[in-house]
Amino acid sequence: MGEQMKRIFGIDLGTTYSSIAYVDEYGKAVVVPNAENQRVTPSVVFFDGKSIVVGDVAKESAKLYPCEVVSFVKRSMGDPNFAFEYNSKAYRAEEISSYIIRKLVQDAEYKLGEKISDIVITCPAYFGINEREATRKAGEIAGFNVRQIINEPTAAAIAYGTTEFSESRVVLVYDLGGGTFDITMIDIQPDSIEVICAGGDHNLGGKDWDDRIVTNLVEEFKNKTGIEEDILEDPDTCQDLQLSAEKSKKIMSQREKTPISITHGGERVKVELKREKFEEITRDLIERTIALTHEILKEAAKKGYKRFDEIILVGGSTRMPQVVDRIKEEFSIEPKMFDPDEAVAKGAAIYGWKLSLNDGLIKRIAKRTSKSLDQIYDDLESTPEDIVKEVVQQMADDTGYTLPYLERSMVKIKDVASKSFGVVVRNQHNEELVFNLILRNTALPVDAKKHFYTAIPDQKTVLIRIMENESSAETVQAENSIEIGTAILNLPTGLPVDLPIEISFKMNPEGRLQINAVETSELRTVAVAIETKSFIQGEEFEEAKTRSQSLVIH
């Protein structure tokens, strides 16, 4: 092997479990076991004095120290109201997530004997701007160069599309994890992987099945003891029931029933939970995933995709028998379990490998064509085919990689907008509406422009309120949207009413949004930098980064 390419590692930052992977010298995606020799690490953080403990030990510590342990933090990414208090200090979701990332990387560095600097992190397909930026910040707080945030189902499809077959397939990725649900239709071609549409629910996952078991156990305890108090108000009892619920759920994926012991206030009750009862109390949850799947099928039909070839199951919660049974019943197709715990991390690693190889190719193309790196990055597809072939061959000679190996890195990967994005406007009745310039499930990248107009003569400023919503309509009520940023465009004096103001939205392949506004008389412009309190930034970000680097992670 000649010249070595820089490895970019893939991280599946999950709600309940996380993992890290890379692509080895043979082009195979490999998950790196942690220090405990487990291929997945519980996304649980234990604040233990001046140390931070992540993983199995943290999860077990929750039994004894429930108030010092935080879990399911992914559900709070981008939530400005979330804070975990410890020793009179508030920790935001991004900082807590950074400890999980550090644990994964730290263990991988020890196992592989190499330093890791660049990573790709996955997130749910329906994450909006704030959640995606919060995920990026988590990686940066941990001290790493976050090359890209990619959608979890897309990552799974990358892993599937590069390992399973070479022929064209339209695939539904049904991703039910510990805390989130994604459903995504993807068109996999030999030379491309294209997301058609995606949807989901960030508050629907295996934890919700656990919570239903907990509720059932509390009812059983009350019935057998006559105790009417809410036993979940006791942190120790609550934590013990949560752990018991998760364990029993996993057992019932293999067996028809399981015994569970409940201890509280000196009382001990033994309960037998049957799979039939479990499926009865969680039926509405599985039906929610089916309803979301039908929504995506309707969206896909609008784009001309009226059928699919396969359903692949990703995420540990798809191991529940009711998932397979319900999908077979609804869609008359046998779903395919595809590496449920590792597919996302492996897909992220393959994407990182693609970025690394593309870096090398682009540097060589820039040298060959005398163009700048930025010019090549922005318009790689316009490079003449003969130059690309020449550079690929040169790279194969220099690195020792085979031509097919390098050509695989040139597979085009296209995603869609996770939400709709627009600005607040007023209609003829002076009612506030949101006009969406980018609609959800629009193929990325996308550049959209629209003229709006001043409301009064000699208007001094224009307040631009950038909104995000779930609607697929061009206009939507303002109350059904979330404000993700604002900007002010100063206007020259003496302008007439109805002067055109051009607003442009540009979203890159990663789903990051750039906004510009131009008034058309003197061409004054404002570039909108989305400032929001929904994710950590500024001085708070720098403090978290410094604090993270000084802490010991176990």
N, C-alpha and C positions, 0 to 999 in steps of 0.2 A: 504493500500500500504506500503510495507516494504522499502528496500533500494532503493534510488532514483538514476537514471542514469543522468549523466550530459547532458544537452541539447546542441545540436549543431544546430544552426539556419541556414536556407537556404536563400540566397540572390539572387534574380534575378536582376542583375545590367544591366538594359536595356538602350537602346539608347535614348528613349523618356520617358519611365516610369520605375520605379524600385519598388521592393516590398520585404518584408521579411516574412518568415513563420517558423513555428515550428510544431512538432508533439506533440499533447496533451497526457494526461494520458490514453486516450482510443484508441490511435494509429491513430488518425485522423490528417491529415495535415491542419493547420489553418494559414491563412494570418493575420498578425497583422495590424490593422488600424494605420495610423499615427496620429500625434497630431491634425490634422484637420479632423480626423475621416474618412479619405479616405483610401481605400485599396491599392491604388497605388500612388506613389509619382513622380511627374515630375522630370526627371533627368536634372534639370536646377539649376545652381548655380549663385547667385547674390553676388558680392563683394560689401558690404555696409560698407565702412570705415574699422573698425577693426572687424566687424562681417561678418559671412558668412550665407547667407540665401539660403535654399534649398527647392525646391518644388513649390507649387502653387504661393506663394508670389513672388518667384524669377521669375517665368514665367510671371506673371502680370507686374513685375517691368521692364521687357524687353521693354515694350512700352515707358517708360519714361527714362530708363537708358540702352539703347541697347549696349553701349560700356563697361558696367560693368557686363553684363550677358553673361554666356557661356552655351551653350547647345550642344547636339549631340557629346559630348566629346568621347563617346565610339568609334566612327569611327576613332579617333586619337590614340587609345591605341597602344603602341609599335612604334609610329612614332617619331623618334628623332628630326624631324623638327617642331613639334607642340609646340607652347608656347603661353599661354594667358597672356598678359601683363596687370598688374594692379599696380598702384603706383610705377612704375619703377622696378617692380619685375616680373620675368617670372615664370609661373606655368605650369608644365607639366600635361599631361592627367591623370597620375596616382594620382597625388596629388588632382586634382579637383574631380576625382572619389572617392577619400577617403572621401571627404566631404559628398557625397551622401550616402556612406555606414554609416558614423557616424550619419547622420540624421535618417536613417532607424533604426539603432540599438538603438539610443538614445530614439526615440519615443516608440520602442518596450519595452525597459527597463521600461519606465514610465508606459506603459499600463499594463505590466505583473508584475511589482514590483520585478524584479529579475535582477541580473547582467549577462550580456552576454559576453563571452570571446572567444568562438569558433564558426567559421562560415564556410559554404561551399558557394562558389560563382560560378555562371554560366557564360559561355561565348559561343559565336557562335561556332558551330562544326568545322568550317574551320579555326578558329584562329590558327596561327602558334606559334612557340616557343616564339617569342618576345611579341606577344599580350597576350599570356597566363601568361608569367612572369610579364608583366605590370599589369594584372588584380590581380595577387597575391600580387604584391607590393602595389596596391591600398588598399587592405585589411589590409596589415601590417602597412602602413602609418597611417591608421585609428586607429591602436592600437590593432588589433585582431589577434588571432591565426587562420590562414587560413588553415583548415584541408585539403581541396581539391578544385581544380577547375574542374568543370564538364561541359560537353556540354549541351547547352540548350535543344536540341531535346531529348537527353538522359534523362534529368530531366523530360521533359514532358511525355516521355514514361514510366518512373518510376511511375509518378503520375497516368497515365492511366492504366498501367499494374497491379497496386496494388489496384485499386478501381473499375475497370470496369468488370473484369471477371477473371476466373481462367484457361480457356482453351487456347490452343496455337493459336497465331495469328501472321501474318506478316503484319506489319503496316508501312505505309509511313507517316512520320511526316512532314507536310508542315507548316513551321514556318516563317510567314511574320510579322516582328515587325516594330517598328518605323524607324529603320535605317538599319536593316540587314535582310537577307533571308537565311534560312537553309532548306535543303531538306534531309531527312535521312530515310533509310529503317532499321527497327528494328524487330528482331524476338523475340516475347514475349512468353515465356514458363512459366508454373507454378512455376518452380524453377530457372529461369534465364531470364535476359533481355540482349539480345546481339545485338549490332549495326552491321549491315552488311556493310553499306557504307554510306558516308555522303558527301555533297557538299553544295555550296551556294555562296553568294556574299555579302561581308561586306559593299558594297556601293549600296545596293538595299533594300529599305524599304519604309514605309509610308511617310517619308520625301520627297522622290523623287516624289511621287504623289502630295504632297503639292507644291513642286517646279514647277510642271507642271501647277498647278492652278495659282500660282503667275505669271508665264510667260504669261499665257492667260490673267490675269487681267491687266498686264502692257500693253499688246497689245490693249485691250479694252479701257484703259485709253487714250492711244495715239490716237486711232481712234476717240474718242469722244471729245478730247480737242485740238488735233493738236500739242500737246507738244511733241518734239522729244528727249528731254534729257532723260537720263537713270535715272528714278525715284528711282531705287533700290540703287543708290549711296548715297541716303539720308538714314542714319541708322534708323531714326524714321519711315519713310515710309516703308522701307524694313521689319522691325520687325512687323509693323502693318499688312502688307500683309501676312506675314508668319502665324501670329495668325489667321487671317481671313480665310486663305486657309485651315488650319487644322480644324477649326470649320465647314466650309462649307463641307469639305470632310465627316465629321461625320454626318452632317445633311443629305447628299445625300445617306447615307447608309439606311436612313429611308424614304426619300422623293425624288421626281423626279426632284426637282429644289430648288434653294435657292437664295435670293437676297444678294448681297455683295456691301458694300459702300467703295469707294476708295477716300482718301483725300490726296492731295499733292499740295504744293505751292499755297494755296488759292483756288484750284479747287476741287470740289467734284463731283464724278461720281457714279451713281448707276448701277450695272451690275447684270443681272440675269444669273446664271450658271445652266445649265441643266445637269442631270445625263448622258444623251446621249453624250453631248459634253465632259464631264469629262472623260467618258470611251474612247472616240475617242482620246483624247490627251495623254492618259496614256496606250493605247493598247500595245505599244511596251514593256512597263514595265512588264505587266502581261505575255506577250509572253516570256520574259526573264526567268521568274520563270518556265514556262512550259518547255522551252529548258533545263534548269538546272535539272528539274525533269527527263526528258528523259535521260540525261547523267547518272544520278544515276541509273536508271533502267537498262541501259547497263552494268554499273559496277556490279550491283547485279546479272545480268544474268551470268556474268563470274564466279560468286561464286555459281552458281546453283539455284539462286532465280529468277525464271522467272515469278512469279506472286505475288500479294499481296492481302490481305483480306480487308483492310480498308485504307482510307486516313483520318487522323485527322488533324484538323486545329488549330494552336496555334499562338498566337500573335494578338494584337489588330487590325492590318491592314487586317486580314482575314475577318473582318466584312463587308468589301466592297462587295456588291452583285456581282461585276464582278469576284471576286475570285471564289466563289462557282459556278457561271454560267460557267466560263471557264474550271474549273476542270471537271464538269459534262460533258461538251461537249467533252473534250479531252479524258477522261478515262472511260466514261460511268459508273460512280459510284457516289453515293451521298456522298460527304465528310461529316465528322462528326465534328461539332464544339465542341471542348473540352476545356472548362474553359480557353478561350484564354488569359485573362489577368493574371491568377493566377497559371496555370498549372506548369510553370517553377519554380517559387518560392516554390510551394508545393513539387515538385519532388526533389528539392535541399534539402528541409527540411527532406523529407523521407530518402534521401541519408545520411544526417547528423545523423538522428536517427539510421540508419543502422550502421554507423561508431561508434556511441556511444555504442550501444548494443554489437557490435563486440569487442570493447575495453574491456568490462566486460567479455565477453566470453573468449577472448584471455588471460586475466589475470588469469582466473580460469583454463584454459587448461594448461597454463605455470606452475601453481602451482601443478596441478594434474600430469603432466608429468615430472616435474623438468627440463624443457627446458626454455631457455631465451625467453623474449617477442619477440625479433627480430627473433629468430628461428621460433616461431609460426606464426608471421606476414608473414614471407617469404614463409612459406610452410604449411598454414592452412589446405589445402585440403588433406595432407598426414596424418592428425590426425585420428586415428582409430575411426570409426563411433560410437562404443559403448561408447568411452570416450566423444565424442561430445554430445551424447544423455544424458549422465550422468550429464555433466556440464550444459547443457541447462535446465534440470530438477532442478538442484541445484539453478540455477539463477532464475528460475520461483518461487521457494520456497522463495528465499531471497527478491525478488523485488515485488512479487504479480502479475507480468505479467502472462498471460496465455501462455501455450506452443505454440498454433498457432501464438500468437503475436510475440514470440521470434523467431519461425521458419521462419517467414516472413523476419526477418532481415538477414537471411542466403541466401537469393536469390542472385545468382551470377549476377553481372553486368559487361558486357564486352563492351569496346569501341574500336574504330579503330584510326589509325594514321590519323591526319587531313591533313598532307602534306607528300611529299616524302623528305627523308633526305639522303644526300650523301656527297662525297668529290670531290674536283677538281683533275682531272688526265689529263695526256697527252696521246694521241693515237700514233700510229706508224707514223703519219704524223705531229707529234708535235703540234697538235691542242688541245686546252683546252676543256675538256668535264667535266660534272658532272656525276659520277657513283653513283647511288642511292643504298644504302644498305637497307634502309627501304622504301617501296613503300606506297603511300597514300592508306588508307582504309585497311591496314594490321591490323589484330586483335592484340590487346594489352593484356598483355605485349609481347614484341618481343625482341629477342637478335640476331643480325646479325653480321657475321664476314666475312672479305674478305682480301686476300693477294694482296698487291700492291708491286711495285719493285723500287729500287733506279735507277736513270736515268744515272749516270756516276760513274766511279771508284773513290774511296776515297771521296764519297759524305759526307759532314760534317753535314748537317742538313736536315730535312724534314719539309717543311711547310705544315701543314694540314689545309686546308680551308673547313669549314663545311658549307654546302649549304642546302637550303630549296627551294622546288619548287612544282608546281601543277601537274607535269607530272606523269603518271602511267608507264612510260617506265624506263628501267634499266639505260639507258644513255640519257642525255639531254644536249643541248647547255648551256654553262656557263652563257651566257647573259640572259637566261630564268630562272635563279635561283637567290635567294637572299642569300648573305653571312650572316650567323648568328653567326659565331665565328671562331677563328683561334687558332692554337697551334704549337709549334716548338718542334720536337723530335731531340735531339742531338745524333749524331752517333759516334761510335768509329772510329779511324783512320784505313786506309788501307783496307776498305771494297771493295769488287768487285762490278761491275755493276750488276744489277738485283738481289740484295739481297732482300729477301721477308720482307716486313713490314706488320704486321698484324694489321688491324684497326677493332675495334668492336664498334658497336652502340647498346645501350640498352635503350629501351623506356619503362617506367613503365606504369601502368594502367591509370595514370593521363595524360600521354602524355609528361612527362618530360624526357629529353634526357641526357644520360651519354655516354661519348666516351672515349675509350682507344686506344693507339697505342703502339705496341711492335716491336722493331727490333730484328731479330731472331738470331744474332750472339752472343751478350752478354746479350740478354733479357732486354735491357733498355726499360723503359716504360715512357709514359706520359699520365696522366689523363687530359682530356680536360675539363676545366671549361669554359663554353661558356661566354665569356666577350663581351658585345656589348653595344653600346651607345643608342640602341633602347628602352631601358627601364631604369628607374631611379635606381641607385645603389650607393654604396660607401658613400662618404661624403655627396653627394647631397641627397641621400635617408635618411640619418640620420637627416639632416637639415629639410627635408620635414616632417619627423615624429615628430620632436620636435615642428615645427611650427603648425602642425595639432593639436597636443594635447593642444596647448596654445590658439587656436582660439575658439571663441564661435560660435556654429552652431545653427541656428534658422530654 
